[in-house]
Amino acid sequence: MNKYMVLKKLAPPALNPVEEIINLDYTVDVLKKLHKRYVEDVMREAGASRSEIMSVNKMAKIDLVRVLARVLTDKSLFERLWSHLSDNVKKVLEVVVWEGGAHDVRLLEKRFRLKIVDHEKKGHMIVATYLNEDFLIFKFDKSYSNYSYYSEPSFYLYLPPGIKKIIKGFLPLPSGYNITPVNESVNTKFAFTDQNHILTQIKLFWRYIRQGNIKFSKAGDRPLASSIKQMALYCDVQEFYNHKGLEYLRTRLLLDFLIVAPGDGFINDAPTFLKRLVGDFLNSKHMEEYRLGDLILHLGGMNLDHNMSREKKIRSSISKILKALPMAEWVSIDNVVSFALYRELFLDVVSRTGAHPYYMAKYKVGNYHRHERTFVIEITYKEIVIVPLLKAVMFLFAGLGLLDVSYGLPRNELFQSKDLEYLSVFDGLKYVRLTSLGSYVLGMTKKWEVVTEEEENARIILDENRLLISVEGKDKLKEMMLAKVAHKITDHFYKVDYASFLKGCASHQDVLNRVAMFKEEISSEPPPAWQRFFDEIVNRINPLKAKKTMAVFQLKPDKELLSLMVTDEILKQHIIKAENYLVVIESNNLNKVNKRLEEFGYFIDHA
């Protein structure tokens, strides 16, 4: 046996995947401290060999790595380790394992009222921050969400993913893994229940939007605030709040959802219509233009590329959450959040890397507050993105009657935006409850048995000989249509003429749509006088046709030039009309006219 064979025989075996992770992520100093604090006692209790419980000063890093890997991957050894951990470490470990990702130390300390980091000070200045040795099993690092003079680093904890996955298999299911109805009575400042009223209103909302009553920003991507307000007032929308800045929240949620819905007609059976609409949305069959990221109203710089693959995953996650809700029982929103996180449901409306969403955070500097653009980073992603998204979704489906919600005014003690006491307008949500309508719409029950409110149904009478309309009774839908095509004389009497009927039309198709909608909403078989009126309206579309081959020019106020235009035999051949210093010339004759004018000293600039 030569010396090379001896070296090969004595070489330690290669590291397994967990050992590789520990070797890479933990320093020898941390490994020694972990060994002294936990590992040595665990191995001694388990009857380990002398080599595994020898003095830490005699152990090489590779030995420390292998022993710790055994403790973290062997269930019986891990259970012994668990018994040595303090209650505070156990609480944090459960959160880090089950919620995943990195966690802000400040939030963990506030959540569990414990101390995770220690600070080294010189006078009033903090010169170093380090991890309390009880928590050395975690990785510890810092990050910045902004880079101003006033910003301070955020310290965070995490576990390497490979180790987290193994430990997760050893831990019992945490409280909140399943959705459980609350035991105590629900008592908040506000509650919204609307499963019956929505069934009489949804058709009004749908028609109001489809009749072109919504005006958009110049970019064409957002409804104007004035349009949202007008819809709320006209359609008598029951809002979530009446407070300044929150008063049209439900209208906005419904408008954004309904305006991109398929426009192939309304099903008169409102529950069936909602079932189709919501089902198509959650299953991503339609409504590709709707973006769940738009519900994160407090964030700027989203730069959403509307990745439909991402959107489909999120819609699928939302469907799972909604279908896990027990019918007619209140559930805390915290339970909904934990249900989603513990099952690792995908809710990343914006990429955690590569995107730069931010909010205008409120910071206290001395006795003053300042606002600073603060970027969303990994350790704040849950609180800044996921939690507001889930709350917004609950409010959206409450607006559609699928859920009841119990809530207060929005308030957030951890994160605040601008001059507000909250980050997201949805921060006030406390509890949700699945309605019987929601259960039917989601396909959890097959029948809809709740009696809906009686619908308005006014009688519309068209005068046989004149363009006059009488209304008997009240009907918001028909009144809305009449307001677009007629002059209102009294509460029950309208007059139609060309100007009133064409008001607001901008194209040939607009006029045709107006006629079709009148027949659909008011009268499918109007009297002959009315049909003649509609025929005239259609036949008189575009009475002026642009002649692209013609060009109109204005002459200088030159008497000789005007005389030349009407007397010169060559120019007269190519000029169609010359009057009041205006001439009409066919485009293909322009060069001939220009050359002829140059012969009389009239130069034409061709630049």
C-alpha positions as CSV (number, residue, x, y, z in Angstrom):
1,M,0.0,0.0,0.0
2,N,1.6,3.3,-1.1
3,K,1.3,6.6,0.7
4,Y,-1.4,7.9,-1.7
5,M,-3.7,5.0,-0.9
6,V,-3.2,5.7,2.8
7,L,-4.2,9.3,2.4
8,K,-7.2,8.3,0.4
9,K,-8.3,5.8,3.1
10,L,-7.9,8.3,5.9
11,A,-9.7,11.2,4.2
12,P,-13.0,12.0,5.9
13,P,-16.2,11.1,4.0
14,A,-17.9,13.8,1.9
15,L,-20.4,16.0,3.6
16,N,-24.1,15.2,3.1
17,P,-26.5,18.1,2.0
18,V,-27.4,19.2,5.6
19,E,-23.8,19.1,6.7
20,E,-22.9,21.2,3.6
21,I,-25.5,23.8,4.6
22,I,-24.3,24.0,8.2
23,N,-20.6,24.2,7.1
24,L,-21.4,27.0,4.8
25,D,-23.8,29.1,7.0
26,Y,-22.4,28.7,10.5
27,T,-19.0,29.9,11.7
28,V,-16.9,27.8,13.9
29,D,-17.4,30.3,16.7
30,V,-21.2,29.9,16.5
31,L,-20.9,26.1,16.3
32,K,-18.8,26.0,19.4
33,K,-21.3,28.1,21.3
34,L,-24.2,25.9,20.1
35,H,-22.3,22.8,21.1
36,K,-21.7,24.1,24.6
37,R,-25.2,25.5,25.1
38,Y,-27.3,22.6,23.6
39,V,-25.6,19.9,21.6
40,E,-23.3,18.5,24.2
41,D,-26.1,17.8,26.7
42,V,-28.4,16.4,24.0
43,M,-25.7,13.9,22.8
44,R,-24.8,12.9,26.4
45,E,-28.4,12.2,27.2
46,A,-28.7,10.1,24.1
47,G,-25.6,8.0,25.1
48,A,-23.4,9.3,22.3
49,S,-19.8,8.3,21.8
50,R,-16.9,10.1,23.5
51,S,-15.9,11.6,20.2
52,E,-19.2,13.4,19.9
53,I,-19.1,14.8,23.5
54,M,-15.4,15.6,23.8
55,S,-14.3,19.1,24.8
56,V,-15.4,21.5,22.2
57,N,-11.8,22.9,22.1
58,K,-10.6,19.6,20.8
59,M,-13.2,19.3,18.0
60,A,-12.5,20.5,14.5
61,K,-15.2,22.5,12.6
62,I,-16.0,19.4,10.6
63,D,-16.8,17.4,13.8
64,L,-19.0,20.2,15.1
65,V,-20.8,20.3,11.8
66,R,-21.5,16.6,11.7
67,V,-22.8,16.4,15.3
68,L,-25.2,19.4,14.9
69,A,-26.4,17.9,11.6
70,R,-27.2,14.6,13.5
71,V,-29.2,16.6,16.1
72,L,-31.2,18.5,13.5
73,T,-32.0,15.5,11.2
74,D,-32.7,12.8,13.8
75,K,-36.2,13.1,15.2
76,S,-35.4,11.7,18.7
77,L,-32.3,13.9,19.0
78,F,-34.3,17.0,17.8
79,E,-37.0,16.3,20.4
80,R,-34.2,16.3,23.1
81,L,-32.9,19.6,21.7
82,W,-36.5,21.0,21.8
83,S,-36.7,20.2,25.5
84,H,-33.6,22.3,26.1
85,L,-34.9,25.3,24.2
86,S,-36.5,28.2,26.2
87,D,-40.1,29.0,25.6
88,N,-39.1,32.2,23.8
89,V,-36.9,30.4,21.4
90,K,-39.6,27.8,20.7
91,K,-42.1,30.5,19.8
92,V,-39.7,32.2,17.4
93,L,-38.6,28.8,15.9
94,E,-42.3,27.9,15.2
95,V,-42.9,31.2,13.4
96,V,-39.7,31.0,11.4
97,V,-40.3,27.4,10.4
98,W,-44.0,27.7,9.6
99,E,-44.2,31.2,8.1
100,G,-41.0,30.8,6.2
101,G,-38.7,33.6,5.0
102,A,-36.8,36.1,7.0
103,H,-38.4,37.8,10.1
104,D,-37.8,41.3,11.4
105,V,-36.3,41.1,14.9
106,R,-38.1,44.2,16.0
107,L,-41.5,42.7,15.1
108,L,-40.7,39.4,16.8
109,E,-39.7,41.1,20.0
110,K,-42.8,43.2,20.0
111,R,-45.1,40.3,19.1
112,F,-43.8,38.0,21.9
113,R,-42.5,40.6,24.3
114,L,-39.0,39.2,24.4
115,K,-35.4,40.2,23.8
116,I,-33.6,38.6,20.8
117,V,-30.7,41.0,20.2
118,D,-28.3,42.8,22.6
119,H,-26.6,46.1,21.9
120,E,-23.2,47.3,22.7
121,K,-23.2,51.1,23.4
122,K,-20.7,53.8,23.8
123,G,-22.5,56.6,25.5
124,H,-25.8,57.0,23.8
125,M,-24.5,55.5,20.5
126,I,-25.1,51.8,19.5
127,V,-21.8,50.6,18.1
128,A,-22.7,46.9,17.7
129,T,-25.8,44.6,17.7
130,Y,-25.5,40.9,18.2
131,L,-27.7,37.9,18.7
132,N,-28.6,36.7,22.2
133,E,-26.9,33.3,22.6
134,D,-30.3,31.6,23.2
135,F,-31.1,32.2,19.6
136,L,-27.8,31.2,18.0
137,I,-29.6,28.4,16.1
138,F,-30.9,31.1,13.8
139,K,-29.1,33.0,11.1
140,F,-28.8,36.7,11.9
141,D,-28.3,39.6,9.5
142,K,-29.3,43.1,8.7
143,S,-30.8,45.0,5.8
144,Y,-31.9,48.5,4.8
145,S,-35.2,49.5,3.2
146,N,-34.1,53.0,2.6
147,Y,-30.7,54.8,2.5
148,S,-31.3,58.2,4.0
149,Y,-29.4,59.9,6.8
150,Y,-32.2,58.9,9.2
151,S,-32.6,55.3,8.3
152,E,-31.5,52.5,10.5
153,P,-30.8,48.9,9.5
154,S,-33.5,46.2,10.1
155,F,-32.1,43.1,11.8
156,Y,-33.7,39.8,10.9
157,L,-33.7,36.1,11.6
158,Y,-34.1,33.1,9.3
159,L,-33.2,29.5,8.9
160,P,-31.4,28.0,5.9
161,P,-34.3,26.5,3.8
162,G,-32.9,23.0,3.9
163,I,-32.8,22.9,7.7
164,K,-36.2,24.6,8.0
165,K,-37.8,21.9,5.8
166,I,-36.4,19.1,8.0
167,I,-37.4,20.8,11.3
168,K,-40.9,21.4,9.9
169,G,-41.4,17.7,9.7
170,F,-40.7,17.3,13.4
171,L,-42.9,20.1,14.8
172,P,-46.6,19.6,15.5
173,L,-49.1,21.6,13.5
174,P,-49.3,25.1,15.0
175,S,-52.4,26.9,16.1
176,G,-53.9,28.6,13.1
177,Y,-52.9,25.9,10.6
178,N,-56.6,25.1,10.2
179,I,-59.3,27.7,10.0
180,T,-61.3,27.6,13.2
181,P,-64.4,29.7,14.1
182,V,-63.9,32.2,17.0
183,N,-65.4,31.2,20.3
184,E,-65.9,34.7,21.7
185,S,-68.6,37.1,20.4
186,V,-67.5,39.4,17.6
187,N,-67.6,43.1,18.7
188,T,-66.2,45.7,16.3
189,K,-67.2,49.3,15.4
190,F,-68.6,48.3,12.0
191,A,-70.1,45.2,10.3
192,F,-71.1,44.8,6.7
193,T,-73.7,42.2,5.6
194,D,-75.2,42.5,2.1
195,Q,-75.8,39.1,0.5
196,N,-79.5,39.9,-0.3
197,H,-79.3,43.6,-1.4
198,I,-76.4,42.9,-3.8
199,L,-78.8,40.7,-5.8
200,T,-81.0,43.6,-6.7
201,Q,-78.1,46.0,-7.2
202,I,-75.7,44.0,-9.2
203,K,-77.7,44.4,-12.4
204,L,-77.8,48.2,-11.8
205,F,-74.0,48.3,-11.3
206,W,-73.5,46.2,-14.4
207,R,-75.7,48.4,-16.6
208,Y,-74.4,51.6,-15.2
209,I,-70.8,50.6,-16.2
210,R,-71.8,49.1,-19.6
211,Q,-73.7,52.3,-20.6
212,G,-70.4,54.2,-20.6
213,N,-70.9,56.3,-17.5
214,I,-67.3,55.8,-16.3
215,K,-64.6,58.3,-17.3
216,F,-60.9,57.4,-17.2
217,S,-57.6,59.1,-16.6
218,K,-55.6,60.3,-19.6
219,A,-53.6,57.1,-19.5
220,G,-56.9,55.2,-19.7
221,D,-56.0,52.8,-16.9
222,R,-57.8,54.2,-13.9
223,P,-61.4,55.4,-13.4
224,L,-61.6,59.1,-12.4
225,A,-62.4,59.9,-8.8
226,S,-65.4,61.9,-10.0
227,S,-66.8,58.8,-11.9
228,I,-66.4,56.6,-8.8
229,K,-68.3,59.2,-6.7
230,Q,-71.1,59.6,-9.3
231,M,-71.6,55.8,-9.5
232,A,-71.7,55.6,-5.7
233,L,-74.4,58.3,-5.5
234,Y,-76.4,57.3,-8.5
235,C,-76.5,53.5,-7.7
236,D,-77.0,54.2,-4.0
237,V,-74.0,52.0,-3.1
238,Q,-73.9,50.9,0.5
239,E,-70.4,51.7,1.5
240,F,-68.0,50.2,4.1
241,Y,-67.2,53.6,5.6
242,N,-68.5,57.2,5.6
243,H,-65.2,58.7,6.7
244,K,-63.1,61.0,4.7
245,G,-60.7,59.2,2.4
246,L,-62.6,55.9,2.8
247,E,-66.1,56.9,1.7
248,Y,-66.1,55.3,-1.8
249,L,-64.0,52.2,-1.0
250,R,-66.6,49.6,-1.9
251,T,-67.6,51.4,-5.1
252,R,-64.0,51.4,-6.3
253,L,-63.5,47.7,-5.5
254,L,-66.7,46.8,-7.4
255,L,-66.0,49.1,-10.3
256,D,-62.5,47.8,-10.8
257,F,-63.8,44.2,-10.7
258,L,-66.9,44.6,-12.9
259,I,-65.4,46.9,-15.5
260,V,-63.1,44.2,-16.9
261,A,-65.7,41.4,-16.6
262,P,-66.8,39.8,-19.9
263,G,-69.3,42.0,-21.6
264,D,-71.5,39.3,-23.1
265,G,-74.7,40.2,-21.3
266,F,-76.2,40.0,-17.8
267,I,-77.9,36.8,-16.6
268,N,-81.2,38.0,-15.1
269,D,-80.8,35.4,-12.3
270,A,-78.3,37.4,-10.1
271,P,-77.0,34.5,-8.1
272,T,-76.2,32.5,-11.2
273,F,-74.6,35.6,-12.8
274,L,-72.4,36.0,-9.7
275,K,-71.5,32.3,-9.7
276,R,-70.4,32.5,-13.3
277,L,-68.5,35.8,-12.8
278,V,-66.6,34.8,-9.6
279,G,-66.1,31.3,-10.8
280,D,-64.5,32.5,-14.1
281,F,-62.3,34.9,-12.1
282,L,-61.0,32.3,-9.5
283,N,-60.5,29.7,-12.2
284,S,-58.8,32.3,-14.5
285,K,-61.1,31.5,-17.4
286,H,-61.7,35.2,-18.0
287,M,-60.9,38.6,-16.6
288,E,-57.2,38.5,-17.6
289,E,-57.2,42.3,-17.4
290,Y,-58.0,42.3,-13.7
291,R,-54.8,42.6,-11.6
292,L,-54.9,41.7,-7.9
293,G,-51.8,43.8,-7.4
294,D,-54.0,46.9,-7.9
295,L,-55.6,46.1,-4.5
296,I,-52.3,47.1,-2.8
297,L,-53.4,50.7,-2.9
298,H,-50.6,52.0,-0.5
299,L,-47.7,50.9,-2.7
300,G,-46.0,52.8,-5.5
301,G,-43.4,51.5,-8.0
302,M,-45.1,48.2,-8.5
303,N,-44.0,48.0,-12.1
304,L,-46.4,45.1,-12.6
305,D,-45.9,43.4,-15.9
306,H,-49.2,41.6,-15.4
307,N,-47.7,38.1,-15.4
308,M,-50.8,36.0,-15.9
309,S,-49.0,32.9,-14.7
310,R,-48.4,34.6,-11.3
311,E,-52.0,35.9,-11.3
312,K,-53.4,32.4,-11.8
313,K,-51.4,31.0,-8.9
314,I,-52.7,33.8,-6.6
315,R,-56.3,33.3,-7.7
316,S,-56.0,29.6,-7.1
317,S,-54.7,30.4,-3.5
318,I,-57.6,32.8,-2.9
319,S,-60.0,30.1,-4.0
320,K,-58.6,27.6,-1.5
321,I,-58.8,30.2,1.3
322,L,-62.4,31.1,0.6
323,K,-63.5,27.4,0.3
324,A,-61.9,26.7,3.6
325,L,-64.1,29.2,5.4
326,P,-67.0,27.6,7.5
327,M,-70.4,28.9,6.4
328,A,-72.1,31.4,8.7
329,E,-69.4,31.4,11.4
330,W,-66.9,34.2,12.1
331,V,-63.2,33.6,11.6
332,S,-60.4,36.0,12.6
333,I,-58.4,37.6,9.7
334,D,-55.2,36.5,11.6
335,N,-56.4,32.9,11.3
336,V,-56.9,33.5,7.5
337,V,-53.4,34.9,7.2
338,S,-51.8,32.0,9.2
339,F,-53.8,29.4,7.1
340,A,-52.3,30.8,3.9
341,L,-48.7,31.2,5.2
342,Y,-48.5,27.8,7.0
343,R,-49.7,26.0,3.8
344,E,-47.2,28.1,1.7
345,L,-50.0,29.3,-0.6
346,F,-48.6,31.6,-3.3
347,L,-49.7,35.2,-2.8
348,D,-46.7,37.1,-4.2
349,V,-48.4,39.8,-6.4
350,V,-45.1,41.3,-7.1
351,S,-41.7,39.6,-7.4
352,R,-39.6,39.6,-4.2
353,T,-36.5,40.2,-6.4
354,G,-36.2,42.6,-9.3
355,A,-39.2,44.8,-8.5
356,H,-39.0,47.9,-6.3
357,P,-42.4,48.6,-4.6
358,Y,-42.3,51.2,-1.9
359,Y,-44.5,53.1,0.4
360,M,-44.2,56.5,2.0
361,A,-43.4,55.5,5.6
362,K,-43.9,57.8,8.6
363,Y,-40.8,58.0,10.8
364,K,-40.4,59.9,14.1
365,V,-37.3,62.0,14.2
366,G,-37.0,63.8,17.6
367,N,-40.4,65.5,18.2
368,Y,-41.3,65.5,14.5
369,H,-42.5,63.1,11.9
370,R,-41.0,62.8,8.4
371,H,-42.1,60.8,5.4
372,E,-39.6,58.7,3.5
373,R,-39.8,56.4,0.5
374,T,-39.3,52.9,2.0
375,F,-38.8,49.9,-0.1
376,V,-40.4,46.5,0.5
377,I,-37.7,44.0,1.4
378,E,-37.9,40.3,2.2
379,I,-38.4,40.8,6.0
380,T,-41.3,43.2,5.5
381,Y,-43.0,41.5,2.5
382,K,-45.5,39.7,4.6
383,E,-46.7,42.8,6.5
384,I,-46.5,45.2,3.6
385,V,-47.8,43.0,0.7
386,I,-49.4,39.7,1.8
387,V,-51.5,40.8,4.8
388,P,-52.9,43.9,3.0
389,L,-53.7,41.8,-0.1
390,L,-55.6,39.2,1.9
391,K,-57.6,41.9,3.7
392,A,-58.4,43.7,0.5
393,V,-59.6,40.4,-1.1
394,M,-61.9,39.9,1.8
395,F,-63.4,43.4,1.4
396,L,-63.8,42.8,-2.3
397,F,-65.8,39.6,-1.8
398,A,-67.8,41.2,1.0
399,G,-68.7,43.9,-1.5
400,L,-70.0,41.2,-3.8
401,G,-72.1,39.7,-1.0
402,L,-70.0,36.5,-0.6
403,L,-68.7,37.4,2.9
404,D,-69.8,39.4,5.9
405,V,-67.0,41.5,7.4
406,S,-66.5,42.9,10.9
407,Y,-64.0,45.7,11.2
408,G,-63.0,49.0,12.7
409,L,-61.3,52.1,11.4
410,P,-58.0,51.2,9.7
411,R,-55.1,51.3,12.2
412,N,-51.6,49.9,12.1
413,E,-49.2,50.2,15.0
414,L,-46.3,48.8,13.2
415,F,-46.4,50.4,9.7
416,Q,-47.9,53.7,8.8
417,S,-48.0,55.7,5.6
418,K,-47.7,59.5,5.2
419,D,-49.9,61.3,7.8
420,L,-52.1,58.3,8.4
421,E,-52.5,56.0,11.4
422,Y,-52.5,53.0,9.1
423,L,-50.6,51.6,6.1
424,S,-53.5,50.1,4.1
425,V,-57.1,51.3,4.0
426,F,-58.0,47.6,4.7
427,D,-56.1,47.6,8.0
428,G,-59.3,47.7,10.1
429,L,-60.5,44.2,9.1
430,K,-60.9,41.8,12.1
431,Y,-63.3,39.0,11.2
432,V,-64.9,37.4,8.1
433,R,-67.9,35.1,7.7
434,L,-68.9,33.1,4.6
435,T,-72.5,33.9,3.6
436,S,-75.0,31.3,2.2
437,L,-74.7,33.3,-1.1
438,G,-71.0,32.9,-1.0
439,S,-71.2,29.2,-0.3
440,Y,-73.5,28.9,-3.4
441,V,-71.3,31.1,-5.7
442,L,-68.2,29.2,-4.7
443,G,-69.9,25.9,-5.5
444,M,-69.9,24.6,-1.9
445,T,-73.7,24.3,-1.9
446,K,-75.9,23.5,-4.9
447,K,-79.0,25.5,-4.1
448,W,-79.8,29.1,-3.3
449,E,-82.7,29.4,-1.0
450,V,-82.6,32.9,0.4
451,V,-85.5,35.1,-0.7
452,T,-84.1,38.2,-2.4
453,E,-85.5,41.7,-2.2
454,E,-88.2,42.6,-4.6
455,E,-86.9,44.2,-7.8
456,E,-88.1,47.6,-9.0
457,N,-90.1,47.3,-12.2
458,A,-91.5,50.5,-13.7
459,R,-93.8,50.6,-16.7
460,I,-92.5,52.5,-19.6
461,I,-95.0,54.0,-22.1
462,L,-93.9,55.3,-25.5
463,D,-96.3,57.8,-27.2
464,E,-97.6,56.4,-30.5
465,N,-97.2,59.6,-32.5
466,R,-94.6,61.7,-30.7
467,L,-91.2,61.1,-29.1
468,L,-92.6,61.3,-25.6
469,I,-92.1,58.8,-22.8
470,S,-94.2,58.3,-19.6
471,V,-93.0,56.4,-16.6
472,E,-95.3,54.6,-14.1
473,G,-93.4,53.6,-10.9
474,K,-89.8,53.6,-9.9
475,D,-86.9,51.7,-11.7
476,K,-83.3,52.9,-11.4
477,L,-82.2,50.9,-14.4
478,K,-84.8,52.4,-16.7
479,E,-84.3,55.9,-15.3
480,M,-80.6,55.6,-15.9
481,M,-81.2,54.7,-19.5
482,L,-83.8,57.5,-20.0
483,A,-81.4,60.0,-18.6
484,K,-78.9,59.2,-21.4
485,V,-81.3,59.5,-24.3
486,A,-84.0,62.0,-23.3
487,H,-84.8,65.4,-21.7
488,K,-86.4,65.0,-18.3
489,I,-89.6,67.1,-18.2
490,T,-91.0,65.9,-14.9
491,D,-90.3,62.9,-12.6
492,H,-92.5,60.8,-14.8
493,F,-92.3,62.4,-18.2
494,Y,-89.4,62.5,-20.8
495,K,-89.0,64.0,-24.3
496,V,-86.6,62.6,-26.9
497,D,-85.0,64.5,-29.9
498,Y,-81.9,64.1,-32.0
499,A,-79.7,66.1,-29.6
500,S,-80.7,64.2,-26.5
501,F,-80.4,60.8,-28.2
502,L,-77.0,61.5,-29.7
503,K,-75.6,63.1,-26.5
504,G,-72.3,61.5,-25.5
505,C,-71.9,59.5,-28.7
506,A,-68.4,59.7,-30.3
507,S,-68.5,57.1,-33.0
508,H,-70.7,55.3,-35.5
509,Q,-70.6,52.3,-33.2
510,D,-71.7,54.4,-30.2
511,V,-74.9,55.4,-32.1
512,L,-75.7,51.8,-33.1
513,N,-75.1,50.7,-29.5
514,R,-77.4,53.4,-28.2
515,V,-80.2,52.2,-30.4
516,A,-79.7,48.6,-29.5
517,M,-79.6,49.4,-25.8
518,F,-82.8,51.4,-26.0
519,K,-84.5,48.4,-27.5
520,E,-83.0,46.1,-24.9
521,E,-83.8,48.3,-21.9
522,I,-86.9,50.3,-22.9
523,S,-88.9,48.7,-25.7
524,S,-88.0,45.8,-27.9
525,E,-90.8,46.7,-30.4
526,P,-91.2,50.5,-30.4
527,P,-94.1,52.1,-32.2
528,P,-93.7,53.0,-35.9
529,A,-92.9,56.7,-35.2
530,W,-90.1,55.6,-32.9
531,Q,-88.7,53.1,-35.4
532,R,-88.7,55.8,-38.1
533,F,-86.8,58.0,-35.8
534,F,-84.2,55.2,-35.2
535,D,-83.9,54.6,-38.9
536,E,-83.3,58.3,-39.5
537,I,-80.6,58.4,-36.8
538,V,-78.8,55.4,-38.3
539,N,-79.1,56.7,-42.0
540,R,-77.8,60.1,-41.1
541,I,-74.5,58.8,-39.5
542,N,-71.5,60.5,-41.1
543,P,-73.2,62.9,-43.6
544,L,-69.8,64.5,-44.2
545,K,-67.2,62.3,-45.7
546,A,-63.5,63.4,-45.6
547,K,-61.9,63.6,-49.0
548,K,-58.3,62.4,-48.4
549,T,-57.2,63.4,-51.9
550,M,-58.2,67.0,-51.4
551,A,-56.2,69.8,-49.6
552,V,-57.5,73.2,-48.4
553,F,-55.2,76.2,-48.5
554,Q,-55.6,79.8,-47.3
555,L,-54.2,82.4,-49.6
556,K,-52.4,85.5,-48.5
557,P,-54.6,88.6,-48.6
558,D,-53.1,89.5,-52.0
559,K,-55.6,90.9,-54.6
560,E,-53.3,90.1,-57.5
561,L,-52.9,86.5,-56.3
562,L,-56.6,86.0,-55.9
563,S,-57.2,87.5,-59.4
564,L,-54.6,85.1,-60.8
565,M,-56.3,82.1,-59.3
566,V,-59.6,82.9,-61.0
567,T,-58.3,84.1,-64.3
568,D,-55.2,82.0,-65.2
569,E,-56.3,79.3,-67.6
570,I,-53.8,76.7,-66.3
571,L,-54.5,77.4,-62.6
572,K,-58.2,77.2,-63.2
573,Q,-57.8,73.7,-64.5
574,H,-56.4,72.4,-61.2
575,I,-58.2,74.5,-58.6
576,I,-61.7,73.2,-57.7
577,K,-62.8,76.2,-55.7
578,A,-61.4,79.7,-54.9
579,E,-63.4,81.9,-52.6
580,N,-62.7,84.2,-49.7
581,Y,-58.9,83.5,-49.9
582,L,-59.6,79.7,-49.6
583,V,-58.7,77.2,-52.4
584,V,-59.4,73.5,-52.7
585,I,-56.8,71.5,-54.7
586,E,-56.5,67.8,-55.4
587,S,-53.3,66.4,-53.9
588,N,-52.0,65.0,-57.2
589,N,-52.3,68.5,-58.8
590,L,-50.3,70.4,-56.1
591,N,-47.0,70.3,-57.9
592,K,-48.5,71.7,-61.1
593,V,-50.1,74.6,-59.2
594,N,-46.8,75.3,-57.3
595,K,-44.8,75.4,-60.5
596,R,-47.3,77.7,-62.2
597,L,-47.3,80.1,-59.3
598,E,-43.5,80.2,-59.3
599,E,-43.7,81.5,-62.9
600,F,-45.4,84.6,-61.5
601,G,-42.9,84.9,-58.6
602,Y,-44.9,83.2,-55.9
603,F,-42.4,80.9,-54.3
604,I,-43.7,77.8,-52.4
605,D,-41.5,76.6,-49.4
606,H,-41.2,72.8,-49.8
607,A,-39.1,72.3,-46.6
